[in-house]
Amino acid sequence: MADAFIPVTSPGENYQSHKGAITAAISRVLESGRYILGEEVEGFEREFADFHGCAHCIGVANGTEAISLALKACGILPGEEVITVSHTAVPTVAAIEMMGAVPVLVDIEPDSRCMDHRQIPACITEKTRAIIPVHMYGQPCLMREICEVARQNNLYVIEDCAQACGAEISGKRVGTFGDAATFSFYPTKNLGAIGDGGAVLTDNPDIADKVRWLRQYGWKENRDAKIPGMNSRLDEIQAAILRVKLPFLLEENARRRQIADRYSSIMNEVGIQPPWDIPDTVHAMHLYVVECGSRDSLQDFLRQKGIGSALHYPKAVHQQEAYRQIRGWDHLPKTELLYERILTLPMYPELSDGDVERICSVLSEWKGL
Ligand SMILES: Cc1ncc(COP(=O)(O)O)c(C=O)c1O
C-alpha cells in the first residue's frame, strides 16, 4: 500500500489531540447560556495577557481587524502613513487600508526575511505615524532596532504576531516590544481556534480601553457609544477552545522546532537553504520555509512522492493585482527574489517521527536532481 499523503498543515489533527477537552469546553459555553463576551473571553484575555507578562489583552474577531483596531486606538487617522513589508499575508496591508491609512512598503533583510530596519528612515515623511513589523513564519524581527528607529522618529510600533505566537527575543516574548501587538487565531496558527479569532495585546491602558470600546460599537459602558466603533468581538466558544490549547502552546512549539531541527540537519547536504538561525531568538516555527533555486522542480518531486509543500503566499503583496501601485512597490528587490525561491514544507506538532524521517529521506533522494 502506498504511503499516505503528508499535508503541509493539519489543524484537524490538532483538534483530535485536544478533542475531549474541546468538547467539554464547548459544552460549558452552551450550558452557561452566555454566548457573547462572557467568562470564557474574559478568562482567555487574562490568561493570554499573563502568558506574555503584559497588562492588557482584548479578544477580537480576527487578526486583520486586530491590526485595524490597534491602529485606530493609537489615533492613526485616515491619510496617515504606516510602514510595513510586502513579504507578509495580504491582511497586514488590507488592515491598514481598511481604516483609511496609507501603507508604505519596505524591503526585507534576507536572513530573517523580516523588515529591514535600515530601510525605514528613507520612507518616513511628515505623514508617517506607525510601523508594523511582521514576525514572518514565526521568526522574530529585529525588534530592538525597529523600536529604536520608531523612538527617534516618534512613531508607534504595532507588532503583527499572527505567525509567531510564543516566539522570543532574548527571553522576551514577541508582542511585548512595541506599543501594541496583534494576533490571529486562524485554525492553522500555532494557537489556532476552530474558526476565526484574534487579539490585541498592549501595556498601554489608553490603547487597551480604545480597542475594547471599538470592538463593540464604541460602547464604553451602559451601551453608550463614546467613539464610533464596530462589531469585532472574539466569540465565546472560540475563547473557550483557545483556553484549552494555550497551556500546550510552548510544548507544541518545541515539537515544531524539533521537527525543524531534523529537517535542517539534512538541508545543506541536499543543496537547499533552511531558515537561518538568528542568534538570541526563539523561532515559533509556524511555517518551515526553505529557499531553493529549482523550487518548482522540488515541489513536483515532493508531490510525486506523496509529500505536500506550498507556496504559502505565492506572491508578495505588491505583486497582487489589488496592490500593484502601493507606495514602495518599486524598491523591493530582496522581497521579489525571495518569492522566486521559497517553498513551505510540512510543519505541525502532530507530524510523527516516521513522517519526518520519510520527508527527510525523500529530500535526500532529490539531492542532485
Ligand atoms: C502575518 C499575518 N497577519 C495578519 C493575518 C490575518 O489574520 P486573520 O486571518 O485572523 O484575519 C494573518 C493570517 O493569515 C497573517 O499571517
The ligand as an SDF file (V2000), in Angstrom:
LIG
                    3D

 16 16  0  0  0  0  0  0  0  0999 V2000
    1.0510   37.8710    9.1460 C   0  0  0  0  0  0  0  0  0  0  0  0
   -0.4500   37.8550    9.2350 C   0  0  0  0  0  0  0  0  0  0  0  0
   -1.1030   38.9850    9.5680 N   0  0  0  0  0  0  0  0  0  0  0  0
   -2.4420   39.0170    9.6690 C   0  0  0  0  0  0  0  0  0  0  0  0
   -3.1990   37.8820    9.4400 C   0  0  0  0  0  0  0  0  0  0  0  0
   -4.6860   37.9920    9.4910 C   0  0  0  0  0  0  0  0  0  0  0  0
   -5.3040   37.1570   10.4010 O   0  0  0  0  0  0  0  0  0  0  0  0
   -6.8260   36.6760   10.2120 P   0  0  0  0  0  0  0  0  0  0  0  0
   -6.8480   35.6660    9.1100 O   0  0  0  0  0  0  0  0  0  0  0  0
   -7.1570   36.0810   11.5470 O   0  0  0  0  0  0  0  0  0  0  0  0
   -7.6400   37.8720    9.9000 O   0  0  0  0  0  0  0  0  0  0  0  0
   -2.5620   36.6860    9.1200 C   0  0  0  0  0  0  0  0  0  0  0  0
   -3.3410   35.4450    8.9120 C   0  0  0  0  0  0  0  0  0  0  0  0
   -3.4100   34.8830    7.8890 O   0  0  0  0  0  0  0  0  0  0  0  0
   -1.1480   36.6560    8.9970 C   0  0  0  0  0  0  0  0  0  0  0  0
   -0.4900   35.5540    8.6830 O   0  0  0  0  0  0  0  0  0  0  0  0
  1  2  1  0
  2  3  1  0
  2 15  2  0
  3  4  2  0
  4  5  1  0
  5  6  1  0
  5 12  2  0
  6  7  1  0
  7  8  1  0
  8  9  2  0
  8 10  1  0
  8 11  1  0
 12 13  1  0
 12 15  1  0
 13 14  2  0
 15 16  1  0
M  END
$$$$
